[in-house]
Amino acid sequence: MTIVVTTPTGNVGSRVVRLLLQAGVRPRVLLRAPGRLEPGVRALVDARRGDLTDARFVREALAGATAAFLVDPTPHTVEDPVGASRRTGAAFAAAVRDSGVRRVVFLSSAGAELRHGAGHIDGLAAIEQQLDRTGADVLHLRCGYFFTNLLLDLDGLAAGELTTSGDPDRRMPWVDPRDIGDIAAARLLNAGWSGRSAQGVHGPEDLSWRRIAEVLTAALGRAIGLRVVSDDDVRAGLAAAGLPPGAVDGIVGMTAGTRALDPEQPRDAVTTTPTDLAGWAHARLRPLLPAPGS
């Protein structure tokens, strides 16, 4: 059994690699810098150095593999994020067809079911469609909002403020990326499924931004207030930071386009994962912030 893992040092990919190793599988991992692999992992994997936007590299790296975990590496900050994702998806799809890979697990997002109108998520929707046409068995993991996105504003949280342009009272799925990795690894190791489908990954409960602030207040031992800004405020801030217009549209569109989204996959025993935000924030977020009052 040969399983390929892309972005093996990411929040999800690193978990997939660790679980495959524990299952007795030597994964083939694709990355630009093998030196970024966790200590102790490098000697246990088949590391292939290359760029996931290089179609030839991806095709050669998937040759002979039985299954693959694919992640779109396109940064939100490029000028045309949806177009870049489409090009990466085309390379992924061609490599899957040419290599004969039978099972693909793709890291997608809630909102991809809309197919258009959701900013950069539209790029993931396009990759879903490209992979579905390969003839391989494909599972799209449509994930909720990552806990780890909170790490992007440590300064704001240290100052006691959580900022969002989302609806402060609308509940949506939030999930620990490690739990996504658990599902991906289980599906990669299981040869008993077939067809093309999507599976929601929703975390243990739906949370509003107002509730997130309450959870963080308790978990971090400091008062966290909620600051709600407009889409125009976000646009202005991103433009001031030097992001090109296409990137700004892609980022703002993800929130604006999914603001009223009810995920296509219902919350049930399959889509609900165990790690709660309070425990994650206490273990992962709290140590990164200065002590309250310091």
N, C-alpha and C positions, 0 to 999 in steps of 0.2 A: 504494500500500500504506500503510495507516494502522495502526500498532501502538500500543496503549495499554499503559503501564507504571505499575503502582501501586507505592507506596513506593520512588520512584526515588532517594532518598538513603540507602537501607538498604544493608547489606553485599552483598546479592544484587542488588537493583534498580539500584544505581548501576553495577554491572558490566554489567547488561543494557543500560542506556541507552548506556554507552560503546561497546559492541560494535555496537549498532544504528546509532549515528552513524558508526562506522567502515565499516559496510556501506552507507552512503549513504541511510539511512532517517532521517527526522525524526520521532522518536517523540512521541506525545501523553502527557505525564506528569501524573499526578494526585497532588497533595500539598497540605497545608495551608499551607506556607510556601515559596513559590518561591525566596525568598532563601537557602534552605539548599542549593540546587543548587550543584554544584562550579563554581568560576570557569571561565569559558569554555564551559560547557555551557548556561547559561541562554538564550543567544541562538540556540542550535541546536535547541531543542526547542519543542514546543507545550505550554506549561505551563498546566494548569487548576487553579485554586485551589479546594479544597473538602475535605469530610470524607468518608472512605470509608464511614462509617456512615450517611450521608445518601443514602437510596435514590434520591431525585430527582437529586441531583448525579451519582451513578454512572451512572444511566440516560442522562442528557444527555451525559456525558463519553464514553460508549461509542458514541454514535450515529455511524454511518458508518464505524466501525472494522472492519478485517478480522481482527484478532487482538488478544489481550490477555494480559498477564502479570498474574495476580491473586495478591495476598498478603493474608492476614488480618491486619489491624493491631491486633487485640484484645490489650491488655496482659495479661500473666499476673496482674496485681495487682488486677483488678476483682473485684467480689463474686461475679459469676456468669460466669466466663470462657467456659464452654461455651455458655451461653445467648446471650451477646453474639456469639460466633462464629457461632452459628446464624442470628442476625438479620442479621449482615453477609453471610453466605452467601446468605440469601434475597434480599437486595438485589442481590448479584452475579448470581445466577441470573436474576432478573427482568430485569436490565439486558442480560444476554447474549441472552435470548429476544427482548426488545423491539427491540434494536439490530440483530439479525441477525449478530452476530459469529460467524465460522465456526470459528476456532481459539482455544482457551483453554489456556494453560499455568498450572497452579496450584501454588504452593509449599506442599507438604504435608510430611509427616514419616513416617519409619519409625514403626510403631505405629498408623497410621491404619487399616491393614487389619484391626485388631482390632475396630473400630467402637465399642467401649465398654470401659470399665474402664481407660483410660489417661490419666486426668486431663484436662487442657486439650487434649490431642491428640484427644480425642473430638470437640471442636469442629471440627477439621480434617477428621475423618472425615465429619461431617455436611455440611460444605461440599462435599467430594468427591461425596457422593450428590446434593446439590442441583444441582451443575453437570452431573452425568451425566444429569439429567432435562431439560436445556435443549434437547437435540437438536444442540448444537454438537459439534465434534470437540474432545475434552478430554484433556489429558495431566496427570496428577498426578505431581509430582516428590516421591518419598518419600525424604527426605534423612536422612543420618546426623547424628550430634552435631556441631554447628558448632565449628570451632577457636575462633571468636571468643567462644564462651561462657567461655573461659578469661580473657577480659578483664574479666569480672564480679568477679573476686577478685584484683585486683592486689596488694592489701595482704597477703593470705594468701601469695601467691607470693613477694612481697618478703621475707616472714618465713620462707620456705623450706618452705611447707606447701601441699599440694594436698588439698582436702577433698571428699569424695563420700559419698553414701549408697548408691551403686551397689555391685554385686558387684565387689570389687577385682580379681578374676582372670578375669571373663567378658569376652571380647573382643566389641567392637561397632564398627560403622562410624563413623569420624570424617572430616569433610570440610571443605575450605576453601570458604566461601561464594562466592568468586570462581569456583570451578569449577562451582558450581551455576548461576551467571549465564551461564557459557559455554554450558551445555546449554540453558538457557531461551532464550537468544538464537538459538541454532541452530535450535531447534524453531519459534520464532516466525517465522523467516525462511523456513522450509521449508514449502511448500504441498502437499507430496506425501504427507502422512500423514492418516489419518482414523480415526474411531472413538473409543472411550473406553478409556483404558488408564492404567497406572501404570508409572513407571520409577524404580528405585532410584538413588540418588546416594550412593555408598559411600566416596568417598575412595580412596587407594591401598592401604590395608590395614586390617584390623580390629585394634583396640587395646584392651587392658585398662587399667583405671585404674593398675594397678601399672606397666605398661609406659609409660604416659603420664608418670608421675613420673620414670622413667629417661630418657626422651627429653628432658624439660624440664631435667633436671639437666645433660645435655650441652649442650643448645642455649642455656641461659641462663647457663651458667658458674657455677652455684651449686647446692648440694645441695637437692633438693626431696624432702621426705618425704611419704608418703601418710597422711592421717588419714581413717579410715572412721567415719562416724557413722550413727546409726539414723534411720529415718523419723520417729520421735518427736522426735529431736533437731532435725531440720529443721523439723518442725511448731512446736516451741517457739520456735525462732529466728525464724521468719517471723511468728509471732503477736506476739513481743516487739517486732518491727520495725513493728508496727501494721497488718499485712495482715489483711483480713477473712477469716472462716472459709472462704468459697467459694474465694477465691484460694489459700489454704493448701492446700485439698483438690486444687485443680487443679494446683498445682506439685508437691506430693508424689506425686500420682497418676501424673504422667508418668514418674517413675522407678520407682515401685512397680509400675505396670501393665505396664512394658516390661522389667522386670529379667531375664526369661527369654526375651525375644523373639528369634526368628530371623527376620530380614526376609523378607517374602514374595518379593521380587525377589532372585534369587541374585547373587552376585558373579561378574561376567563382563566381557567387553570393553566392554559397553554401560554397565554400572553403576559401573565402576571409573574414578575420576578421578585426575589426576596429582600434585597438590601434596601433598607429605609434611609431616607435623607439624613435624619438626625444622627444615626450612628456613623454614616459616612462623613458628615460634616465635622463631627467631634474627632474622628480618627485622622482625616485627611486635611481638612481645612483649618481647623483650630491651631495645629502646630505651626502653620505658615503665617499666622497673624501675630503681631505684637500683643503682649498682655494688655488687657483693658487698663486704661489710665496711664500707660507708660509713654 
